[in-house]
Amino acid sequence: MKFPKQFICATEEYSTYHKFVPAPYFRKVFKASDNNCSLRVTGLGFYRVWINGNEITKGLLAPYISNPDHIVYFDDYDLAPYIRINEKNVVGFQLGNGMQNAPGGIIWDFDKATFRGAPKFAFMLKTGEKYIVSDSSVKTAPSPLYFDDLRAGARYDARNEIDGWNLPEFDDTGWKNATPCSAPLGEFRICEADPVIPTGVELKAKTIRPARLCDYTPRGDVEKMSVPEDAEDGREGYLYDFGQNNAGTVRLKINGRKGQRVVLQFSELLKDGNVDYNNINFYPDGFSQRDVYICKGGNEEFEPPFTYHGFRYCLVMGIDEAQATEELLTYIVCTSAPQTVGSFCCSDETANTLYEMCDASDRSNFYYFPTDCPHREKNGWTGDAALSAEHMLMTMKIGTSYREWLRNIRAAQKDSGMIPGIIPTFNWGYQWGNGPAWDAALMFIPYFSYRYTGDIKILEENSDAIIRYLHYAAGKRDENGLLAYGLGDWAPIGGTVKPTLKFTDSVTIITCARMSAFIFDILGKAEEKAYAIQLCSELREAVRKNLVDKAACVADNGCQTSQSMAIFYGIFDESEKTKAEEYLVRSIHENGDFLDTGILGARVIFHVLTAAGESDLAWKMITRREFPSYGALIDFGETTIPEVFDRPGEGNSSHNHHMYCDIKNWFISCVAGLRYNPTGDDHRHVLIKPAYINGLSFAEATYNSPAGDIYVRWDRTESGINLHVCTADGITAEVVMPNGTRKVHNGEALYTIKL
């Protein structure tokens, strides 16, 4: 089926904080001679679709979240199960604002986008040999959804519902005809990313009690923004605590009074027992993760469309005590990464809890692509994505979604090779928010995707963009051959010692160039491979000359991040490595065995310690319950991993990020010892090399590889260790014993190890 070219809309007016324009309904009546019927549709920004009253929308935010000047996504539907042969049928649509009109995106200049306008859409319906396309014969009317925004929430007046509007028999003579409008500029393509869907987990409140909203102070650039009276909803209500921070939407079920205004304010924090949403301060008060439902009277049910929220708490305002029941509100957990491909557990509940917290952060931050947080920004920050690429691929089935997001990264890349810090974007993120550790997503995601999924297409599709970026980075070198044009070791834990930007940027491009050389080698691109190797060599030489004390084997200023990155990314020669590791371990001990890095250091330090024979030290740094550590977060009441490791009441950051979640990788690959395809070029090979942590009685991990399932478990016994390894047929397991000897097997084996 071809792509429809004619777009239509209901009006040229678009919704703002100051003036609400309802989401439009559209309907098209047609006849079908048989049930050979299909539909291709896009909505800018989002759409919902019904056939003869049956909703068939693929997911929560269809079709995708993209810059329509870059890519316009369509979805295909088979209508056969719903068609009435030789009778009237009707296809119905509702449009949401999405990226087409994002008042909640003012901080990132989405409100200034040249493509900003009223929601519009296009469709092509094929019935037999006949094609029906979007044109002015389509009927339209305002829906009860009178405001919607991906970030700010949804507002719905049930008194304006139109019964039966999406059924064939409905009389639409009072509706107006749709207006033809201009098509977007982007490439038309079918969306291949996995949809945003409910995971099947539905949460009920653990507790319900009276509470109020804390005073709210928006950021300075939105603080004085005037808002309509509709936003003045009072400050008191009933607090629903769902027990865990996550992401999704809600189902409201209420026996309401006509005109009763029910306000849902979502947050992830409490202050003095009341709802505090000051860390979601990019929006004017009344529009910071808030849904509004106005009752028509009677038993009613509502799920807000075209938006989602990151939250643990919801303050429900506008209800009375009798309505504040457990059944009033249900938390519907959603993601576009529901399928698990890897797992870990062990005998230590702190470690298990931390793994679950990381997993919840990963999934609640995967809505088509990895986002930085599900409540405040919902942006595709490239730095967060680069850091998390490996551990996400080890545990979630997301390869197809990564390929789709990379198309958007390539579309946003400038001719110079520069890419912005968030994808999608309009023009924000090119002058700030990017740089090597963020831009690394262009290399990290294809590299790790190939390593863990075997998908060579992701390498082929991105190789031209990668070489263009390497040339861009090479041109940014200073007189000493070093780089410094990014953000550095973001969100540091603990003390104030940080690496220099010249060090982290230069070392990041070294590893990007090394990964690129691997990619070009797989693709047989000799010239590009040679360039990447040369750039890697030149940068490494410049770093060693200017930023490494070779006699002391100390990198940069010797902080935990600099030393760990230098060891992990091969800045030290092999003969220097032991001394460099000793310096790192000594500096950690001098810091009380506490972690003192930002996000770049935390990604590598535990792997470095394991390679140095210090897995127990890494374990202690992660699981200890004293602050600052991961373990302390549990006692602070966190259920996901925060952006910044702060004590309760300190800071004003997100409490649901994934950029510190590589400990999932370390638990699987080091503690359990399951290291799939460690060299990157053999998808039928797994290295088994556990770290037998003192105090643990067992650890186990699984991975569903492209070649089949892999399982490893070790149990501590009175005499030593029992190591159980099981691989699918055709997968070779190389088992490294504590004494360094290696055993190779295919299938299932049990080893008894005396320690």
Secondary structure, DSSP 8 states (H G I E B T S, - for coil): ------EEES-S----SSS----EEEEEEEEBSSS-EEEEEEEESEEEEEETTEE---STT-S----TTTEEEEEEEE-GGG--BTSEEEEEEEEE-GGGS-GGGGGGTGGG-TT--S-EEEEEEEETTEEEE-STTSEEEE-SEEEEETTTEEEEEGGG--TTTTSTT---TTSEE-EEE---SSEEEE--S---EEEEEEE--SEEEEEEB------HHHHT----GGG---SEEEEEEEEEEEEEEEEEEEEE-TT-EEEEEEESEEETTEEE-GGG-SS-TT-SSEEEEE--SEEEEE---S--EEEEEEEEES--GGG--GGGEEEEEEES---B-EEEEES-HHHHHHHHHHHHHHHHTBSSSB-S-TTTT---BHHHHHHHHHHHHHHB--HHHHHHHHHHHHHH--TTS---SBSS-SSTTSSSS-SHHHHTHHHHHHHHHHHHH--SHHHHHHHHHHHHHHHHHHTT--TTS----S--S-S--SSS----HHHHHHHHHHHHHHHHHHHHHHHT-HHHHHHHHHHHHHHHHHHHHHHEETTTTEETT--HHHHHHHHHTT-S-HHHHHHHHHHHHHHHHHTTT-----HHHHTTHHHHHHHTT-HHHHHHHHH-SSSSSHHHHHHTT-SS--SS---TT-----S--STTTTHHHHIIIIIS-EEESTTSS-TTEEEE-----TT-SEEEEEEEETTEEEEEEEEE-SSSEEEEEEE-TT-EEEEE-TTS-EEEEESEEEEEE--
